[in-house]
């Protein structure tokens, strides 16, 4: 197992949904991939019982204002999703999460360096690429990524 620093993380975006390019001046991203759990507890159960529902995919991005790269604000203006790639460490560029996503953005300008932040929300299948997923997890990821019939 290789533990790497987030120092070389990346956020990539493409409004057209084809070839994401690096968003500069960002220094943080989060991904939340929790699966909702439905409470199916019945009379006589000794504890709560749950079954999995849908997986959620959303998160945050953050960094500093850079007038040479305002794509985060352009993405927030769009009413269609773009292709988002989230890379934990660019020294292992094949490990990433990707998919179509909607973006929004904020800026906090004070006496310090202006900070930008935003959220992303999946607009379709958003899956992990690379790595050694278990057979079951890889199968589930392929199903989420496959186009609807």
N, CA, C and O atoms as a GROMACS GRO file, in nm:
protein
  596
    1UNK      N    1   0.085  -0.117   0.000
    1UNK     CA    2   0.000   0.000   0.000
    1UNK      C    3   0.089   0.123   0.000
    1UNK      O    4   0.182   0.134   0.080
    2UNK      N    5   0.060   0.216  -0.091
    2UNK     CA    6   0.136   0.340  -0.100
    2UNK      C    7   0.052   0.454  -0.045
    2UNK      O    8  -0.052   0.488  -0.101
    3UNK      N    9   0.098   0.512   0.064
    3UNK     CA   10   0.028   0.627   0.120
    3UNK      C   11   0.097   0.751   0.066
    3UNK      O   12   0.219   0.766   0.076
    4UNK      N   13   0.019   0.838   0.008
    4UNK     CA   14   0.072   0.957  -0.057
    4UNK      C   15   0.010   1.081   0.003
    4UNK      O   16  -0.101   1.076   0.057
    5UNK      N   17   0.080   1.191  -0.006
    5UNK     CA   18   0.029   1.320   0.041
    5UNK      C   19  -0.070   1.377  -0.060
    5UNK      O   20  -0.064   1.345  -0.179
    6UNK      N   21  -0.159   1.462  -0.014
    6UNK     CA   22  -0.252   1.530  -0.103
    6UNK      C   23  -0.189   1.650  -0.171
    6UNK      O   24  -0.254   1.720  -0.249
    7UNK      N   25  -0.062   1.674  -0.144
    7UNK     CA   26   0.009   1.788  -0.201
    7UNK      C   27  -0.001   1.792  -0.353
    7UNK      O   28   0.000   1.899  -0.414
    8UNK      N   29  -0.009   1.675  -0.414
    8UNK     CA   30  -0.012   1.668  -0.560
    8UNK      C   31  -0.152   1.636  -0.613
    8UNK      O   32  -0.166   1.581  -0.723
    9UNK      N   33  -0.254   1.670  -0.536
    9UNK     CA   34  -0.390   1.648  -0.581
    9UNK      C   35  -0.423   1.740  -0.698
    9UNK      O   36  -0.356   1.840  -0.723
   10UNK      N   37  -0.528   1.703  -0.770
   10UNK     CA   38  -0.570   1.783  -0.885
   10UNK      C   39  -0.721   1.782  -0.898
   10UNK      O   40  -0.789   1.687  -0.858
   11UNK      N   41  -0.772   1.890  -0.954
   11UNK     CA   42  -0.912   1.899  -0.995
   11UNK      C   43  -0.909   1.936  -1.142
   11UNK      O   44  -0.847   2.035  -1.180
   12UNK      N   45  -0.977   1.857  -1.225
   12UNK     CA   46  -0.982   1.884  -1.369
   12UNK      C   47  -1.128   1.901  -1.410
   12UNK      O   48  -1.218   1.841  -1.351
   13UNK      N   49  -1.150   1.985  -1.512
   13UNK     CA   50  -1.286   2.018  -1.554
   13UNK      C   51  -1.290   2.042  -1.705
   13UNK      O   52  -1.197   2.097  -1.762
   14UNK      N   53  -1.398   2.000  -1.767
   14UNK     CA   54  -1.423   2.033  -1.907
   14UNK      C   55  -1.571   2.057  -1.926
   14UNK      O   56  -1.652   1.966  -1.906
   15UNK      N   57  -1.607   2.177  -1.965
   15UNK     CA   58  -1.748   2.212  -1.983
   15UNK      C   59  -1.813   2.129  -2.091
   15UNK      O   60  -1.932   2.099  -2.082
   16UNK      N   61  -1.737   2.090  -2.195
   16UNK     CA   62  -1.793   2.011  -2.304
   16UNK      C   63  -1.810   1.865  -2.266
   16UNK      O   64  -1.877   1.790  -2.338
   17UNK      N   65  -1.749   1.822  -2.155
   17UNK     CA   66  -1.765   1.684  -2.110
   17UNK      C   67  -1.675   1.584  -2.178
   17UNK      O   68  -1.705   1.465  -2.177
   18UNK      N   69  -1.564   1.630  -2.238
   18UNK     CA   70  -1.478   1.536  -2.309
   18UNK      C   71  -1.340   1.521  -2.246
   18UNK      O   72  -1.306   1.413  -2.197
   19UNK      N   73  -1.259   1.628  -2.247
   19UNK     CA   74  -1.120   1.618  -2.200
   19UNK      C   75  -1.095   1.720  -2.090
   19UNK      O   76  -1.062   1.835  -2.119
   20UNK      N   77  -1.108   1.680  -1.965
   20UNK     CA   78  -1.087   1.775  -1.855
   20UNK      C   79  -0.944   1.829  -1.850
   20UNK      O   80  -0.847   1.757  -1.876
   21UNK      N   81  -0.933   1.958  -1.816
   21UNK     CA   82  -0.803   2.022  -1.799
   21UNK      C   83  -0.790   2.071  -1.655
   21UNK      O   84  -0.890   2.094  -1.587
   22UNK      N   85  -0.668   2.086  -1.612
   22UNK     CA   86  -0.637   2.122  -1.474
   22UNK      C   87  -0.692   2.259  -1.438
   22UNK      O   88  -0.671   2.356  -1.510
   23UNK      N   89  -0.762   2.267  -1.325
   23UNK     CA   90  -0.802   2.395  -1.268
   23UNK      C   91  -0.689   2.438  -1.175
   23UNK      O   92  -0.657   2.367  -1.080
   24UNK      N   93  -0.629   2.552  -1.203
   24UNK     CA   94  -0.513   2.595  -1.124
   24UNK      C   95  -0.558   2.670  -0.999
   24UNK      O   96  -0.673   2.712  -0.988
   25UNK      N   97  -0.467   2.686  -0.907
   25UNK     CA   98  -0.485   2.762  -0.783
   25UNK      C   99  -0.586   2.699  -0.687
   25UNK      O  100  -0.637   2.766  -0.597
   26UNK      N  101  -0.614   2.571  -0.705
   26UNK     CA  102  -0.696   2.500  -0.607
   26UNK      C  103  -0.604   2.422  -0.516
   26UNK      O  104  -0.497   2.377  -0.558
   27UNK      N  105  -0.643   2.406  -0.391
   27UNK     CA  106  -0.559   2.331  -0.297
   27UNK      C  107  -0.639   2.234  -0.212
   27UNK      O  108  -0.587   2.179  -0.114
   28UNK      N  109  -0.766   2.213  -0.248
   28UNK     CA  110  -0.846   2.120  -0.167
   28UNK      C  111  -0.965   2.069  -0.248
   28UNK      O  112  -1.024   2.143  -0.326
   29UNK      N  113  -0.998   1.944  -0.227
   29UNK     CA  114  -1.123   1.890  -0.277
   29UNK      C  115  -1.169   1.779  -0.185
   29UNK      O  116  -1.088   1.714  -0.119
   30UNK      N  117  -1.299   1.759  -0.180
   30UNK     CA  118  -1.355   1.648  -0.104
   30UNK      C  119  -1.454   1.574  -0.192
   30UNK      O  120  -1.513   1.631  -0.284
   31UNK      N  121  -1.469   1.449  -0.163
   31UNK     CA  122  -1.569   1.365  -0.230
   31UNK      C  123  -1.648   1.290  -0.125
   31UNK      O  124  -1.590   1.232  -0.033
   32UNK      N  125  -1.777   1.292  -0.137
   32UNK     CA  126  -1.866   1.222  -0.044
   32UNK      C  127  -1.944   1.120  -0.126
   32UNK      O  128  -2.028   1.158  -0.208
   33UNK      N  129  -1.917   0.993  -0.104
   33UNK     CA  130  -1.976   0.886  -0.184
   33UNK      C  131  -2.057   0.791  -0.097
   33UNK      O  132  -2.053   0.670  -0.116
   34UNK      N  133  -2.130   0.846  -0.004
   34UNK     CA  134  -2.209   0.766   0.089
   34UNK      C  135  -2.331   0.706   0.021
   34UNK      O  136  -2.390   0.765  -0.070
   35UNK      N  137  -2.368   0.588   0.066
   35UNK     CA  138  -2.489   0.522   0.019
   35UNK      C  139  -2.598   0.544   0.123
   35UNK      O  140  -2.578   0.519   0.242
   36UNK      N  141  -2.714   0.589   0.077
   36UNK     CA  142  -2.825   0.608   0.171
   36UNK      C  143  -2.870   0.470   0.222
   36UNK      O  144  -2.863   0.371   0.149
   37UNK      N  145  -2.914   0.467   0.345
   37UNK     CA  146  -2.960   0.342   0.405
   37UNK      C  147  -3.105   0.356   0.446
   37UNK      O  148  -3.142   0.450   0.517
   38UNK      N  149  -3.186   0.263   0.402
   38UNK     CA  150  -3.329   0.262   0.432
   38UNK      C  151  -3.352   0.178   0.558
   38UNK      O  152  -3.308   0.063   0.566
   39UNK      N  153  -3.420   0.235   0.654
   39UNK     CA  154  -3.451   0.164   0.778
   39UNK      C  155  -3.567   0.068   0.752
   39UNK      O  156  -3.678   0.111   0.721
   40UNK      N  157  -3.541  -0.061   0.764
   40UNK     CA  158  -3.644  -0.164   0.743
   40UNK      C  159  -3.667  -0.246   0.871
   40UNK      O  160  -3.700  -0.364   0.865
   41UNK      N  161  -3.648  -0.181   0.985
   41UNK     CA  162  -3.666  -0.246   1.113
   41UNK      C  163  -3.812  -0.288   1.130
   41UNK      O  164  -3.904  -0.212   1.100
   42UNK      N  165  -3.831  -0.409   1.178
   42UNK     CA  166  -3.966  -0.464   1.196
   42UNK      C  167  -3.991  -0.498   1.343
   42UNK      O  168  -3.899  -0.504   1.423
   43UNK      N  169  -4.119  -0.519   1.375
   43UNK     CA  170  -4.154  -0.562   1.510
   43UNK      C  171  -4.071  -0.685   1.546
   43UNK      O  172  -4.054  -0.775   1.464
   44UNK      N  173  -4.020  -0.690   1.667
   44UNK     CA  174  -3.946  -0.805   1.716
   44UNK      C  175  -3.797  -0.802   1.687
   44UNK      O  176  -3.722  -0.879   1.746
   45UNK      N  177  -3.750  -0.714   1.597
   45UNK     CA  178  -3.606  -0.704   1.572
   45UNK      C  179  -3.538  -0.654   1.699
   45UNK      O  180  -3.594  -0.573   1.772
   46UNK      N  181  -3.416  -0.702   1.725
   46UNK     CA  182  -3.345  -0.663   1.846
   46UNK      C  183  -3.259  -0.536   1.824
   46UNK      O  184  -3.205  -0.480   1.919
   47UNK      N  185  -3.248  -0.494   1.702
   47UNK     CA  186  -3.178  -0.371   1.669
   47UNK      C  187  -3.231  -0.320   1.535
   47UNK      O  188  -3.307  -0.390   1.468
   48UNK      N  189  -3.192  -0.200   1.497
   48UNK     CA  190  -3.233  -0.145   1.368
   48UNK      C  191  -3.173  -0.229   1.256
   48UNK      O  192  -3.062  -0.282   1.269
   49UNK      N  193  -3.246  -0.242   1.147
   49UNK     CA  194  -3.201  -0.317   1.030
   49UNK      C  195  -3.213  -0.225   0.909
   49UNK      O  196  -3.312  -0.154   0.894
   50UNK      N  197  -3.112  -0.227   0.823
   50UNK     CA  198  -3.108  -0.136   0.708
   50UNK      C  199  -3.079  -0.213   0.579
   50UNK      O  200  -3.020  -0.321   0.581
   51UNK      N  201  -3.123  -0.154   0.467
   51UNK     CA  202  -3.083  -0.201   0.336
   51UNK      C  203  -3.030  -0.081   0.258
   51UNK      O  204  -3.075   0.032   0.276
   52UNK      N  205  -2.931  -0.106   0.170
   52UNK     CA  206  -2.874   0.005   0.096
   52UNK      C  207  -2.967   0.056  -0.013
   52UNK      O  208  -3.038  -0.021  -0.078
   53UNK      N  209  -2.965   0.187  -0.032
   53UNK     CA  210  -3.040   0.251  -0.139
   53UNK      C  211  -2.943   0.302  -0.244
   53UNK      O  212  -2.856   0.227  -0.291
   54UNK      N  213  -2.958   0.426  -0.282
   54UNK     CA  214  -2.874   0.485  -0.387
   54UNK      C  215  -2.746   0.545  -0.328
   54UNK      O  216  -2.745   0.598  -0.217
   55UNK      N  217  -2.639   0.534  -0.407
   55UNK     CA  218  -2.513   0.599  -0.371
   55UNK      C  219  -2.525   0.746  -0.408
   55UNK      O  220  -2.580   0.780  -0.513
   56UNK      N  221  -2.473   0.832  -0.324
   56UNK     CA  222  -2.468   0.975  -0.351
   56UNK      C  223  -2.326   1.009  -0.396
   56UNK      O  224  -2.232   0.938  -0.361
   57UNK      N  225  -2.309   1.114  -0.471
   57UNK     CA  226  -2.177   1.159  -0.512
   57UNK      C  227  -2.180   1.311  -0.519
   57UNK      O  228  -2.246   1.370  -0.605
   58UNK      N  229  -2.106   1.373  -0.426
   58UNK     CA  230  -2.098   1.519  -0.422
   58UNK      C  231  -1.976   1.556  -0.338
   58UNK      O  232  -1.916   1.470  -0.273
   59UNK      N  233  -1.939   1.682  -0.340
   59UNK     CA  234  -1.824   1.723  -0.262
   59UNK      C  235  -1.797   1.871  -0.274
   59UNK      O  236  -1.882   1.948  -0.317
   60UNK      N  237  -1.675   1.908  -0.237
   60UNK     CA  238  -1.635   2.048  -0.235
   60UNK      C  239  -1.501   2.065  -0.306
   60UNK      O  240  -1.426   1.969  -0.324
   61UNK      N  241  -1.473   2.189  -0.345
   61UNK     CA  242  -1.341   2.227  -0.395
   61UNK      C  243  -1.305   2.359  -0.332
   61UNK      O  244  -1.393   2.435  -0.290
   62UNK      N  245  -1.177   2.388  -0.325
   62UNK     CA  246  -1.134   2.514  -0.265
   62UNK      C  247  -0.995   2.553  -0.308
   62UNK      O  248  -0.916   2.469  -0.352
   63UNK      N  249  -0.965   2.682  -0.295
   63UNK     CA  250  -0.833   2.731  -0.330
   63UNK      C  251  -0.829   2.882  -0.325
   63UNK      O  252  -0.892   2.945  -0.239
   64UNK      N  253  -0.754   2.941  -0.417
   64UNK     CA  254  -0.732   3.085  -0.417
   64UNK      C  255  -0.771   3.146  -0.550
   64UNK      O  256  -0.763   3.080  -0.654
   65UNK      N  257  -0.814   3.273  -0.548
   65UNK     CA  258  -0.849   3.346  -0.669
   65UNK      C  259  -0.727   3.359  -0.759
   65UNK      O  260  -0.618   3.394  -0.714
   66UNK      N  261  -0.747   3.331  -0.887
   66UNK     CA  262  -0.643   3.349  -0.987
   66UNK      C  263  -0.714   3.393  -1.114
   66UNK      O  264  -0.786   3.315  -1.176
   67UNK      N  265  -0.695   3.519  -1.153
   67UNK     CA  266  -0.767   3.573  -1.268
   67UNK      C  267  -0.730   3.505  -1.400
   67UNK      O  268  -0.799   3.523  -1.500
   68UNK      N  269  -0.622   3.428  -1.400
   68UNK     CA  270  -0.583   3.355  -1.521
   68UNK      C  271  -0.662   3.226  -1.538
   68UNK      O  272  -0.653   3.160  -1.641
   69UNK      N  273  -0.741   3.190  -1.437
   69UNK     CA  274  -0.815   3.064  -1.445
   69UNK      C  275  -0.946   3.081  -1.368
   69UNK      O  276  -0.951   3.060  -1.247
   70UNK      N  277  -1.050   3.119  -1.439
   70UNK     CA  278  -1.179   3.142  -1.373
   70UNK      C  279  -1.283   3.035  -1.412
   70UNK      O  280  -1.403   3.058  -1.401
   71UNK      N  281  -1.234   2.919  -1.456
   71UNK     CA  282  -1.325   2.813  -1.500
   71UNK      C  283  -1.425   2.772  -1.392
   71UNK      O  284  -1.537   2.733  -1.424
   72UNK      N  285  -1.385   2.779  -1.266
   72UNK     CA  286  -1.477   2.740  -1.158
   72UNK      C  287  -1.602   2.830  -1.162
   72UNK      O  288  -1.713   2.782  -1.136
   73UNK      N  289  -1.584   2.958  -1.193
   73UNK     CA  290  -1.698   3.049  -1.199
   73UNK      C  291  -1.776   3.031  -1.329
   73UNK      O  292  -1.899   3.044  -1.331
   74UNK      N  293  -1.705   3.000  -1.437
   74UNK     CA  294  -1.773   2.969  -1.563
   74UNK      C  295  -1.857   2.842  -1.547
   74UNK      O  296  -1.970   2.836  -1.596
   75UNK      N  297  -1.803   2.743  -1.479
   75UNK     CA  298  -1.877   2.618  -1.456
   75UNK      C  299  -2.002   2.644  -1.374
   75UNK      O  300  -2.107   2.584  -1.398
   76UNK      N  301  -1.992   2.734  -1.277
   76UNK     CA  302  -2.106   2.765  -1.191
   76UNK      C  303  -2.218   2.836  -1.269
   76UNK      O  304  -2.334   2.828  -1.229
   77UNK      N  305  -2.184   2.903  -1.378
   77UNK     CA  306  -2.283   2.972  -1.460
   77UNK      C  307  -2.359   2.878  -1.553
   77UNK      O  308  -2.465   2.912  -1.604
   78UNK      N  309  -2.304   2.760  -1.576
   78UNK     CA  310  -2.363   2.667  -1.672
   78UNK      C  311  -2.486   2.598  -1.616
   78UNK      O  312  -2.493   2.568  -1.497
   79UNK      N  313  -2.584   2.573  -1.703
   79UNK     CA  314  -2.699   2.496  -1.660
   79UNK      C  315  -2.692   2.352  -1.712
   79UNK      O  316  -2.789   2.277  -1.701
   80UNK      N  317  -2.577   2.315  -1.768
   80UNK     CA  318  -2.550   2.177  -1.809
   80UNK      C  319  -2.426   2.128  -1.736
   80UNK      O  320  -2.339   2.208  -1.702
   81UNK      N  321  -2.417   1.999  -1.710
   81UNK     CA  322  -2.300   1.948  -1.639
   81UNK      C  323  -2.177   1.938  -1.729
   81UNK      O  324  -2.189   1.930  -1.851
   82UNK      N  325  -2.060   1.939  -1.667
   82UNK     CA  326  -1.934   1.918  -1.737
   82UNK      C  327  -1.864   1.796  -1.679
   82UNK      O  328  -1.909   1.741  -1.578
   83UNK      N  329  -1.755   1.756  -1.740
   83UNK     CA  330  -1.678   1.641  -1.692
   83UNK      C  331  -1.583   1.687  -1.582
   83UNK      O  332  -1.504   1.779  -1.603
   84UNK      N  333  -1.592   1.624  -1.467
   84UNK     CA  334  -1.508   1.656  -1.352
   84UNK      C  335  -1.420   1.536  -1.320
   84UNK      O  336  -1.468   1.422  -1.318
   85UNK      N  337  -1.293   1.560  -1.296
   85UNK     CA  338  -1.201   1.456  -1.250
   85UNK      C  339  -1.136   1.503  -1.121
   85UNK      O  340  -1.089   1.617  -1.112
   86UNK      N  341  -1.134   1.417  -1.023
   86UNK     CA  342  -1.074   1.445  -0.893
   86UNK      C  343  -0.960   1.346  -0.871
   86UNK      O  344  -0.984   1.225  -0.861
   87UNK      N  345  -0.837   1.396  -0.865
   87UNK     CA  346  -0.718   1.313  -0.854
   87UNK      C  347  -0.657   1.334  -0.716
   87UNK      O  348  -0.617   1.446  -0.683
   88UNK      N  349  -0.647   1.229  -0.632
   88UNK     CA  350  -0.587   1.246  -0.500
   88UNK      C  351  -0.438   1.281  -0.505
   88UNK      O  352  -0.391   1.359  -0.422
   89UNK      N  353  -0.364   1.224  -0.602
   89UNK     CA  354  -0.222   1.249  -0.611
   89UNK      C  355  -0.178   1.226  -0.756
   89UNK      O  356  -0.191   1.116  -0.808
   90UNK      N  357  -0.127   1.330  -0.821
   90UNK     CA  358  -0.092   1.322  -0.963
   90UNK      C  359   0.026   1.229  -0.992
   90UNK      O  360   0.052   1.199  -1.108
   91UNK      N  361   0.097   1.184  -0.889
   91UNK     CA  362   0.203   1.086  -0.913
   91UNK      C  363   0.144   0.948  -0.939
   91UNK      O  364   0.215   0.857  -0.982
   92UNK      N  365   0.014   0.933  -0.914
   92UNK     CA  366  -0.060   0.812  -0.949
   92UNK      C  367  -0.182   0.857  -1.030
   92UNK      O  368  -0.295   0.847  -0.982
   93UNK      N  369  -0.161   0.908  -1.153
   93UNK     CA  370  -0.268   0.973  -1.228
   93UNK      C  371  -0.381   0.880  -1.272
   93UNK      O  372  -0.486   0.928  -1.316
   94UNK      N  373  -0.362   0.750  -1.260
   94UNK     CA  374  -0.471   0.660  -1.302
   94UNK      C  375  -0.572   0.637  -1.190
   94UNK      O  376  -0.677   0.577  -1.214
   95UNK      N  377  -0.544   0.684  -1.070
   95UNK     CA  378  -0.639   0.675  -0.959
   95UNK      C  379  -0.716   0.805  -0.952
   95UNK      O  380  -0.660   0.909  -0.917
   96UNK      N  381  -0.843   0.802  -0.985
   96UNK     CA  382  -0.924   0.923  -0.983
   96UNK      C  383  -1.071   0.890  -0.981
   96UNK      O  384  -1.112   0.778  -1.013
   97UNK      N  385  -1.151   0.988  -0.944
   97UNK     CA  386  -1.295   0.979  -0.955
   97UNK      C  387  -1.335   1.070  -1.069
   97UNK      O  388  -1.279   1.178  -1.085
   98UNK      N  389  -1.431   1.026  -1.151
   98UNK     CA  390  -1.472   1.109  -1.263
   98UNK      C  391  -1.618   1.088  -1.298
   98UNK      O  392  -1.677   0.984  -1.268
   99UNK      N  393  -1.674   1.189  -1.362
   99UNK     CA  394  -1.810   1.182  -1.409
   99UNK      C  395  -1.863   1.321  -1.439
   99UNK      O  396  -1.797   1.421  -1.412
  100UNK      N  397  -1.983   1.325  -1.494
  100UNK     CA  398  -2.048   1.452  -1.519
  100UNK      C  399  -2.094   1.512  -1.387
  100UNK      O  400  -2.145   1.442  -1.300
  101UNK      N  401  -2.075   1.643  -1.374
  101UNK     CA  402  -2.112   1.708  -1.248
  101UNK      C  403  -2.155   1.852  -1.272
  101UNK      O  404  -2.110   1.917  -1.366
  102UNK      N  405  -2.241   1.898  -1.185
  102UNK     CA  406  -2.277   2.039  -1.178
  102UNK      C  407  -2.184   2.104  -1.076
  102UNK      O  408  -2.145   2.040  -0.978
  103UNK      N  409  -2.149   2.230  -1.100
  103UNK     CA  410  -2.060   2.301  -1.009
  103UNK      C  411  -2.124   2.431  -0.963
  103UNK      O  412  -2.206   2.489  -1.035
  104UNK      N  413  -2.088   2.476  -0.845
  104UNK     CA  414  -2.117   2.612  -0.804
  104UNK      C  415  -1.993   2.669  -0.739
  104UNK      O  416  -1.901   2.594  -0.705
  105UNK      N  417  -1.989   2.799  -0.721
  105UNK     CA  418  -1.866   2.863  -0.675
  105UNK      C  419  -1.895   2.982  -0.586
  105UNK      O  420  -2.000   3.047  -0.597
  106UNK      N  421  -1.800   3.010  -0.498
  106UNK     CA  422  -1.806   3.127  -0.409
  106UNK      C  423  -1.667   3.188  -0.401
  106UNK      O  424  -1.567   3.122  -0.428
  107UNK      N  425  -1.662   3.315  -0.365
  107UNK     CA  426  -1.534   3.381  -0.342
  107UNK      C  427  -1.545   3.459  -0.212
  107UNK      O  428  -1.648   3.520  -0.183
  108UNK      N  429  -1.438   3.458  -0.134
  108UNK     CA  430  -1.431   3.530  -0.008
  108UNK      C  431  -1.310   3.623  -0.017
  108UNK      O  432  -1.196   3.580   0.001
  109UNK      N  433  -1.336   3.750  -0.046
  109UNK     CA  434  -1.229   3.847  -0.060
  109UNK      C  435  -1.223   3.934   0.066
  109UNK      O  436  -1.321   3.999   0.103
  110UNK      N  437  -1.108   3.932   0.131
  110UNK     CA  438  -1.087   4.012   0.251
  110UNK      C  439  -0.947   4.072   0.242
  110UNK      O  440  -0.893   4.085   0.132
  111UNK      N  441  -0.888   4.107   0.352
  111UNK     CA  442  -0.753   4.162   0.351
  111UNK      C  443  -0.649   4.055   0.322
  111UNK      O  444  -0.532   4.086   0.296
  112UNK      N  445  -0.690   3.929   0.327
  112UNK     CA  446  -0.600   3.819   0.294
  112UNK      C  447  -0.619   3.782   0.147
  112UNK      O  448  -0.700   3.843   0.078
  113UNK      N  449  -0.545   3.685   0.100
  113UNK     CA  450  -0.561   3.639  -0.039
  113UNK      C  451  -0.705   3.591  -0.057
  113UNK      O  452  -0.753   3.512   0.024
  114UNK      N  453  -0.774   3.636  -0.161
  114UNK     CA  454  -0.912   3.592  -0.184
  114UNK      C  455  -0.919   3.441  -0.201
  114UNK      O  456  -0.838   3.381  -0.273
  115UNK      N  457  -1.014   3.382  -0.135
  115UNK     CA  458  -1.031   3.236  -0.139
  115UNK      C  459  -1.154   3.201  -0.220
  115UNK      O  460  -1.259   3.266  -0.209
  116UNK      N  461  -1.141   3.097  -0.304
  116UNK     CA  462  -1.255   3.048  -0.379
  116UNK      C  463  -1.294   2.912  -0.324
  116UNK      O  464  -1.211   2.836  -0.274
  117UNK      N  465  -1.422   2.883  -0.333
  117UNK     CA  466  -1.471   2.752  -0.290
  117UNK      C  467  -1.592   2.719  -0.375
  117UNK      O  468  -1.648   2.805  -0.442
  118UNK      N  469  -1.631   2.596  -0.370
  118UNK     CA  470  -1.748   2.555  -0.445
  118UNK      C  471  -1.789   2.415  -0.407
  118UNK      O  472  -1.722   2.346  -0.329
  119UNK      N  473  -1.899   2.375  -0.464
  119UNK     CA  474  -1.945   2.238  -0.446
  119UNK      C  475  -1.967   2.176  -0.583
  119UNK      O  476  -1.990   2.246  -0.682
  120UNK      N  477  -1.959   2.045  -0.586
  120UNK     CA  478  -1.992   1.971  -0.708
  120UNK      C  479  -2.095   1.865  -0.671
  120UNK      O  480  -2.096   1.812  -0.559
  121UNK      N  481  -2.181   1.835  -0.766
  121UNK     CA  482  -2.286   1.735  -0.747
  121UNK      C  483  -2.295   1.651  -0.873
  121UNK      O  484  -2.302   1.705  -0.984
  122UNK      N  485  -2.294   1.521  -0.858
  122UNK     CA  486  -2.298   1.430  -0.973
  122UNK      C  487  -2.422   1.455  -1.058
  122UNK      O  488  -2.531   1.480  -1.006
  123UNK      N  489  -2.403   1.448  -1.190
  123UNK     CA  490  -2.513   1.463  -1.285
  123UNK      C  491  -2.531   1.334  -1.366
  123UNK      O  492  -2.600   1.331  -1.467
  124UNK      N  493  -2.468   1.229  -1.320
  124UNK     CA  494  -2.470   1.100  -1.386
  124UNK      C  495  -2.377   1.008  -1.309
  124UNK      O  496  -2.338   1.040  -1.196
  125UNK      N  497  -2.340   0.895  -1.367
  125UNK     CA  498  -2.248   0.804  -1.297
  125UNK      C  499  -2.117   0.874  -1.262
  125UNK      O  500  -2.056   0.937  -1.348
  126UNK      N  501  -2.076   0.862  -1.139
  126UNK     CA  502  -1.952   0.922  -1.090
  126UNK      C  503  -1.876   0.811  -1.020
  126UNK      O  504  -1.914   0.770  -0.911
  127UNK      N  505  -1.768   0.761  -1.081
  127UNK     CA  506  -1.705   0.640  -1.033
  127UNK      C  507  -1.554   0.656  -1.018
  127UNK      O  508  -1.493   0.747  -1.074
  128UNK      N  509  -1.496   0.566  -0.940
  128UNK     CA  510  -1.351   0.562  -0.923
  128UNK      C  511  -1.289   0.487  -1.040
  128UNK      O  512  -1.342   0.385  -1.086
  129UNK      N  513  -1.177   0.538  -1.086
  129UNK     CA  514  -1.101   0.474  -1.193
  129UNK      C  515  -0.969   0.425  -1.134
  129UNK      O  516  -0.921   0.481  -1.035
  130UNK      N  517  -0.911   0.322  -1.194
  130UNK     CA  518  -0.781   0.273  -1.152
  130UNK      C  519  -0.790   0.197  -1.021
  130UNK      O  520  -0.898   0.177  -0.965
  131UNK      N  521  -0.676   0.156  -0.975
  131UNK     CA  522  -0.672   0.084  -0.849
  131UNK      C  523  -0.720  -0.058  -0.863
  131UNK      O  524  -0.754  -0.104  -0.972
  132UNK      N  525  -0.723  -0.126  -0.753
  132UNK     CA  526  -0.763  -0.266  -0.751
  132UNK      C  527  -0.892  -0.278  -0.672
  132UNK      O  528  -0.892  -0.315  -0.554
  133UNK      N  529  -1.004  -0.247  -0.739
  133UNK     CA  530  -1.133  -0.265  -0.674
  133UNK      C  531  -1.162  -0.413  -0.662
  133UNK      O  532  -1.120  -0.492  -0.747
  134UNK      N  533  -1.234  -0.452  -0.557
  134UNK     CA  534  -1.276  -0.590  -0.547
  134UNK      C  535  -1.365  -0.622  -0.665
  134UNK      O  536  -1.417  -0.531  -0.728
  135UNK      N  537  -1.384  -0.749  -0.696
  135UNK     CA  538  -1.467  -0.789  -0.810
  135UNK      C  539  -1.608  -0.734  -0.795
  135UNK      O  540  -1.667  -0.687  -0.893
  136UNK      N  541  -1.664  -0.739  -0.673
  136UNK     CA  542  -1.799  -0.689  -0.652
  136UNK      C  543  -1.806  -0.538  -0.670
  136UNK      O  544  -1.900  -0.488  -0.733
  137UNK      N  545  -1.709  -0.464  -0.617
  137UNK     CA  546  -1.708  -0.318  -0.630
  137UNK      C  547  -1.687  -0.277  -0.775
  137UNK      O  548  -1.750  -0.183  -0.822
  138UNK      N  549  -1.599  -0.348  -0.846
  138UNK     CA  550  -1.575  -0.316  -0.987
  138UNK      C  551  -1.701  -0.339  -1.069
  138UNK      O  552  -1.733  -0.260  -1.158
  139UNK      N  553  -1.772  -0.447  -1.041
  139UNK     CA  554  -1.897  -0.475  -1.112
  139UNK      C  555  -2.001  -0.366  -1.086
  139UNK      O  556  -2.069  -0.323  -1.179
  140UNK      N  557  -2.014  -0.322  -0.961
  140UNK     CA  558  -2.109  -0.216  -0.927
  140UNK      C  559  -2.071  -0.086  -0.997
  140UNK      O  560  -2.158  -0.015  -1.046
  141UNK      N  561  -1.942  -0.054  -1.002
  141UNK     CA  562  -1.896   0.068  -1.068
  141UNK      C  563  -1.927   0.063  -1.218
  141UNK      O  564  -1.970   0.163  -1.276
  142UNK      N  565  -1.906  -0.054  -1.281
  142UNK     CA  566  -1.936  -0.067  -1.424
  142UNK      C  567  -2.086  -0.047  -1.449
  142UNK      O  568  -2.124   0.017  -1.547
  143UNK      N  569  -2.170  -0.101  -1.362
  143UNK     CA  570  -2.314  -0.085  -1.378
  143UNK      C  571  -2.354   0.061  -1.366
  143UNK      O  572  -2.439   0.107  -1.442
  144UNK      N  573  -2.295   0.135  -1.271
  144UNK     CA  574  -2.327   0.276  -1.254
  144UNK      C  575  -2.281   0.358  -1.374
  144UNK      O  576  -2.346   0.456  -1.412
  145UNK      N  577  -2.170   0.317  -1.435
  145UNK     CA  578  -2.113   0.392  -1.546
  145UNK      C  579  -2.182   0.360  -1.679
  145UNK      O  580  -2.181   0.443  -1.770
  146UNK      N  581  -2.242   0.243  -1.690
  146UNK     CA  582  -2.305   0.203  -1.816
  146UNK      C  583  -2.423   0.293  -1.847
  146UNK      O  584  -2.500   0.329  -1.758
  147UNK      N  585  -2.439   0.329  -1.975
  147UNK     CA  586  -2.555   0.412  -2.011
  147UNK      C  587  -2.685   0.335  -1.991
  147UNK      O  588  -2.691   0.213  -2.007
  148UNK      N  589  -2.789   0.409  -1.957
  148UNK     CA  590  -2.919   0.346  -1.936
  148UNK      C  591  -2.971   0.290  -2.067
  148UNK      O  592  -2.956   0.352  -2.173
  149UNK      N  593  -3.032   0.173  -2.060
  149UNK     CA  594  -3.082   0.108  -2.182
  149UNK      C  595  -3.214   0.168  -2.226
  149UNK      O  596  -3.271   0.126  -2.326
   0.00000   0.00000   0.00000
